[in-house]
Amino acid sequence: MSSPLQTIVAEFTRIQGVRGAIIVSKDGFVIEASTPGGLEIDLDALAAMITTVYGAADRMGSELKLGDMDMIILEYANSYVLLEDLGEAVFAVISDRTAYLGRIRYEMKKQKDRIKAAL
């Protein structure tokens, strides 16, 4: 039987273009992950990178007095990486450019409370 977090993460990988979804503690540890979309990477290394990027962006927002950070969107030549703050964790979704960015953002916002409750 799968946990609620496993179910949520797996649901994201069914969205067109999504290659992987991962929930990472702000200490840099993998809490839950699903990468059936051909994403070949060491998940522990990815978790460390997510935490580093999140921390740097959060610090920049604090220095510039921009308020609390909600989401980071990284755009690459062939992919998107979206990072969403969950309080004690960060939720990341990795997709290719065939994905509808608005759909992913909508689903991340919609599932945010459900993920936080399952943490």
PEBELPE-V22265 format. One record per residue. N is the residue number from 1. RES is the residue in three letters. PHI is phi as a letter, one per 20 degrees, with the letter a starting at -180 (* if undefined). D_LAST is the distance of its C-alpha to the last C-alpha in Angstrom with 1 decimal. Layout:
# PEBELPE-V22265
n:N res:RES phi:PHI d_last:D_LAST
n:N res:RES phi:PHI d_last:D_LAST
This chain:
# PEBELPE-V22265
n:1 res:MET phi:* d_last:17.0
n:2 res:SER phi:e d_last:14.1
n:3 res:SER phi:f d_last:10.4
n:4 res:PRO phi:g d_last:9.0
n:5 res:LEU phi:f d_last:7.5
n:6 res:GLN phi:f d_last:11.0
n:7 res:THR phi:f d_last:12.7
n:8 res:ILE phi:f d_last:11.5
n:9 res:VAL phi:f d_last:12.4
n:10 res:ALA phi:f d_last:15.5
n:11 res:GLU phi:f d_last:16.5
n:12 res:PHE phi:f d_last:16.7
n:13 res:THR phi:f d_last:19.1
n:14 res:ARG phi:e d_last:21.4
n:15 res:ILE phi:f d_last:22.2
n:16 res:GLN phi:g d_last:25.6
n:17 res:GLY phi:n d_last:25.8
n:18 res:VAL phi:f d_last:22.2
n:19 res:ARG phi:d d_last:22.4
n:20 res:GLY phi:a d_last:18.8
n:21 res:ALA phi:b d_last:15.2
n:22 res:ILE phi:b d_last:12.8
n:23 res:ILE phi:d d_last:9.5
n:24 res:VAL phi:c d_last:10.5
n:25 res:SER phi:f d_last:9.8
n:26 res:LYS phi:f d_last:12.5
n:27 res:ASP phi:e d_last:14.3
n:28 res:GLY phi:n d_last:15.0
n:29 res:PHE phi:d d_last:13.2
n:30 res:VAL phi:f d_last:12.1
n:31 res:ILE phi:e d_last:8.6
n:32 res:GLU phi:b d_last:9.9
n:33 res:ALA phi:b d_last:13.2
n:34 res:SER phi:b d_last:16.1
n:35 res:THR phi:c d_last:19.5
n:36 res:PRO phi:f d_last:22.1
n:37 res:GLY phi:e d_last:24.1
n:38 res:GLY phi:n d_last:26.1
n:39 res:LEU phi:f d_last:24.0
n:40 res:GLU phi:d d_last:25.5
n:41 res:ILE phi:b d_last:23.8
n:42 res:ASP phi:f d_last:22.4
n:43 res:LEU phi:f d_last:18.6
n:44 res:ASP phi:f d_last:18.5
n:45 res:ALA phi:f d_last:21.2
n:46 res:LEU phi:f d_last:19.4
n:47 res:ALA phi:g d_last:16.3
n:48 res:ALA phi:f d_last:18.8
n:49 res:MET phi:f d_last:20.6
n:50 res:ILE phi:g d_last:17.8
n:51 res:THR phi:f d_last:17.0
n:52 res:THR phi:f d_last:20.7
n:53 res:VAL phi:f d_last:21.3
n:54 res:TYR phi:g d_last:18.6
n:55 res:GLY phi:f d_last:19.9
n:56 res:ALA phi:f d_last:23.5
n:57 res:ALA phi:f d_last:23.0
n:58 res:ASP phi:f d_last:21.2
n:59 res:ARG phi:f d_last:24.1
n:60 res:MET phi:f d_last:26.6
n:61 res:GLY phi:f d_last:25.3
n:62 res:SER phi:f d_last:25.6
n:63 res:GLU phi:f d_last:29.1
n:64 res:LEU phi:e d_last:30.2
n:65 res:LYS phi:l d_last:28.8
n:66 res:LEU phi:e d_last:27.1
n:67 res:GLY phi:n d_last:24.3
n:68 res:ASP phi:f d_last:20.6
n:69 res:MET phi:f d_last:19.6
n:70 res:ASP phi:d d_last:17.9
n:71 res:MET phi:b d_last:18.5
n:72 res:ILE phi:d d_last:20.6
n:73 res:ILE phi:c d_last:22.8
n:74 res:LEU phi:d d_last:24.8
n:75 res:GLU phi:d d_last:27.8
n:76 res:TYR phi:d d_last:29.6
n:77 res:ALA phi:g d_last:32.8
n:78 res:ASN phi:c d_last:31.2
n:79 res:SER phi:b d_last:27.4
n:80 res:TYR phi:c d_last:24.8
n:81 res:VAL phi:c d_last:21.5
n:82 res:LEU phi:d d_last:19.2
n:83 res:LEU phi:c d_last:16.5
n:84 res:GLU phi:c d_last:14.3
n:85 res:ASP phi:f d_last:12.8
n:86 res:LEU phi:d d_last:9.3
n:87 res:GLY phi:n d_last:10.1
n:88 res:GLU phi:e d_last:8.5
n:89 res:ALA phi:b d_last:8.5
n:90 res:VAL phi:c d_last:11.0
n:91 res:PHE phi:d d_last:11.3
n:92 res:ALA phi:c d_last:14.8
n:93 res:VAL phi:c d_last:17.1
n:94 res:ILE phi:d d_last:20.5
n:95 res:SER phi:c d_last:23.4
n:96 res:ASP phi:e d_last:27.1
n:97 res:ARG phi:f d_last:29.5
n:98 res:THR phi:f d_last:30.0
n:99 res:ALA phi:f d_last:26.7
n:100 res:TYR phi:e d_last:26.9
n:101 res:LEU phi:g d_last:25.0
n:102 res:GLY phi:f d_last:24.9
n:103 res:ARG phi:f d_last:23.3
n:104 res:ILE phi:f d_last:20.5
n:105 res:ARG phi:f d_last:20.0
n:106 res:TYR phi:g d_last:20.2
n:107 res:GLU phi:f d_last:17.6
n:108 res:MET phi:f d_last:15.2
n:109 res:LYS phi:f d_last:15.9
n:110 res:LYS phi:f d_last:15.9
n:111 res:GLN phi:e d_last:12.4
n:112 res:LYS phi:g d_last:10.8
n:113 res:ASP phi:f d_last:10.0
n:114 res:ARG phi:f d_last:8.9
n:115 res:ILE phi:f d_last:6.3
n:116 res:LYS phi:g d_last:5.3
n:117 res:ALA phi:f d_last:5.6
n:118 res:ALA phi:e d_last:3.8
n:119 res:LEU phi:f d_last:0.0
